[in-house]
């Protein structure tokens, strides 16, 4: 059941695209996409986006997504306290305006291949909060919070790779880079005079791979 729910957005995209498709040369202005990324900093991203295609090679739009660490090596702690387990991995919800640029394509059997470029920027909330567990002789005694409005909340990024048009659908994949530092806000947190910066690595940029499935409506 869980696998079906995860695949449901993809099924909807392909179904809507199939209804809108009317031949190889049909051009539609509306482009819906579902994208996933794996990057350095042990981070995954998921994003849903919309672009209005002014031309079959150029579109402007944006999306909403989330990114989170899937692994961290250590967590903030001190004498008599530690960060709550649910807050060990930084997570952000973001808005991402972007531009889609596609090159003219070449036909390979039943598909059309071309170059893909998507520069963009994304903005997260300029605020984060975590729960601190205090304990005495290994017995939990209270929960407190640490928060900050400092840290990076704006970044630029780019997707660069290939696209494949398969009938009414399109697949884009390749390399992604961003100057976002997922640990930035966590490093500005502190508790009982202990800065969290010593517990998290300094990585001013992220790079990795992206995969996007789109429907042209």
C-alpha positions in Angstrom: 0.0 0.0 0.0 2.8 2.4 0.9 4.5 1.7 -2.5 1.3 2.5 -4.3 0.9 5.8 -2.4 4.5 6.8 -3.3 3.8 6.0 -7.0 0.5 7.7 -7.1 1.8 11.2 -8.1 3.7 9.6 -10.9 0.6 7.7 -12.1 -1.5 10.9 -12.1 1.2 12.9 -14.0 1.4 10.2 -16.8 -2.4 9.9 -16.9 -3.0 13.7 -17.3 -0.2 13.9 -19.8 -1.7 11.1 -21.9 -5.0 12.9 -22.1 -3.4 16.1 -23.2 -1.1 14.6 -25.8 -2.2 14.9 -29.4 0.6 13.7 -31.6 4.4 14.2 -31.7 4.3 17.9 -32.7 1.7 18.9 -30.2 2.8 21.8 -28.0 1.3 22.5 -24.7 2.1 25.4 -22.3 1.6 23.7 -19.0 4.3 21.4 -17.5 3.9 19.6 -14.2 7.0 17.8 -12.7 7.9 15.6 -9.9 11.6 15.6 -9.0 14.0 13.7 -6.7 17.6 14.4 -5.8 20.4 12.8 -3.8 23.3 15.1 -2.9 26.3 15.4 -0.8 25.8 16.2 2.9 23.9 12.9 3.0 20.8 14.8 1.8 17.7 13.9 -0.2 15.2 16.2 -1.8 11.7 15.9 -3.2 9.9 18.6 -5.2 6.7 19.2 -7.1 6.8 22.0 -9.6 4.9 23.8 -12.4 6.3 25.7 -15.4 4.5 27.7 -18.0 6.2 27.0 -21.4 6.3 30.2 -23.5 8.1 28.2 -26.1 8.8 24.5 -26.4 12.4 25.2 -25.4 11.7 27.8 -22.6 9.6 27.9 -19.5 9.3 29.8 -16.2 7.7 28.6 -13.0 8.5 27.2 -9.6 7.9 24.5 -7.1 7.6 23.5 -3.5 9.8 20.8 -1.9 11.5 19.4 1.1 15.1 18.4 1.8 16.5 16.4 4.7 19.5 14.6 5.9 19.2 10.8 5.8 22.3 10.3 7.9 24.2 12.3 10.5 27.5 11.5 12.2 26.8 12.6 15.8 24.4 15.1 17.4 24.5 18.1 19.7 24.8 17.1 23.4 26.3 18.3 26.7 26.4 17.5 30.3 22.9 16.5 31.3 21.3 17.2 28.0 21.1 16.2 24.3 19.1 17.1 21.2 15.9 15.1 20.8 16.2 12.2 18.4 13.6 13.5 16.0 15.5 16.7 15.5 19.0 15.2 14.9 18.6 15.6 11.1 18.2 19.1 9.6 15.1 19.4 7.4 13.7 22.3 5.4 10.6 23.1 3.4 11.4 25.4 0.5 10.0 27.4 -2.4 12.0 27.3 -5.6 11.4 29.6 -8.6 13.3 28.4 -11.7 13.7 28.6 -15.5 13.5 25.5 -17.8 15.7 25.6 -20.9 15.6 22.7 -23.4 17.7 22.3 -26.5 16.3 21.1 -29.9 16.0 17.3 -29.8 17.2 14.5 -31.9 15.1 11.3 -32.6 16.3 8.0 -31.3 13.7 5.3 -32.2 10.5 6.3 -30.4 12.1 8.9 -28.2 13.5 12.4 -28.6 16.7 13.4 -26.7 18.1 16.8 -25.9 20.1 18.9 -23.4 18.4 20.2 -20.2 19.2 23.2 -18.0 17.2 24.5 -15.0 18.8 27.3 -13.0 16.8 28.4 -10.0 16.9 29.7 -6.4 15.2 28.4 -3.3 14.0 29.9 -0.1 13.5 28.3 3.3 12.0 29.7 6.5 14.5 31.9 8.2 13.8 30.1 11.5 14.5 26.7 13.1 13.7 25.2 16.4 14.8 21.9 18.1 13.8 20.1 21.3 16.3 19.5 24.0 16.0 16.6 26.4 17.4 17.2 29.9 18.1 14.2 32.1 19.5 13.3 35.5 21.1 9.9 36.1 19.7 8.8 32.7 16.2 9.7 33.7 14.4 12.3 31.5 13.4 15.2 33.6 12.2 17.9 31.2 12.1 19.1 27.6 13.3 22.5 26.4 13.7 24.3 23.1 16.5 26.0 21.3 15.7 28.2 18.3 17.4 30.7 16.0 16.5 33.2 13.2 20.1 33.2 11.9 21.6 31.0 9.2 21.2 30.6 5.5 17.7 30.7 4.1 18.3 31.7 0.5 20.4 29.8 -2.1 20.9 29.3 -5.8 21.1 26.0 -7.6 21.2 24.5 -11.1 20.2 21.2 -12.8 22.2 20.2 -15.8 21.7 17.1 -17.9 19.6 15.4 -20.6 15.9 15.1 -21.3 14.0 12.3 -23.0 10.6 12.9 -24.5 8.6 9.6 -24.6 5.3 10.4 -26.2 3.3 12.6 -23.8 5.8 12.4 -20.9 9.4 13.7 -20.4 12.2 12.4 -18.2 15.1 14.7 -17.2 18.2 13.6 -15.3 21.8 14.6 -14.6 23.9 16.7 -12.3 22.7 19.2 -9.7 24.6 21.8 -7.7 23.6 24.3 -5.0 25.4 26.7 -2.7 23.0 25.8 0.1 24.4 24.6 3.5 21.9 22.4 5.1 23.7 22.7 8.5 23.8 26.5 8.5 20.9 27.1 10.8 21.8 24.3 13.2 25.3 25.7 13.6 23.7 29.0 15.0 21.9 27.1 17.7 23.2 26.9 21.3 22.2 25.6 24.6 23.7 26.2 28.1 26.6 28.0 26.5 27.4 25.2 24.1 27.4 26.1 20.4 26.0 23.5 18.1 28.6 24.5 15.4 31.2 22.0 16.8 28.8 19.1 16.2 28.1 19.7 12.5 30.4 19.8 9.4 30.9 22.9 7.4 29.8 22.2 3.9 29.0 25.5 2.0 27.7 23.7 -1.1 25.9 20.5 -2.2 26.2 18.5 -5.4 24.7 15.2 -6.6 22.2 13.8 -9.1 18.6 14.6 -10.0 15.8 12.8 -11.7 12.6 14.5 -12.9 9.4 13.1 -14.5 7.2 15.7 -16.3 3.7 15.8 -17.9 2.9 18.3 -20.6 -0.8 19.3 -20.2 
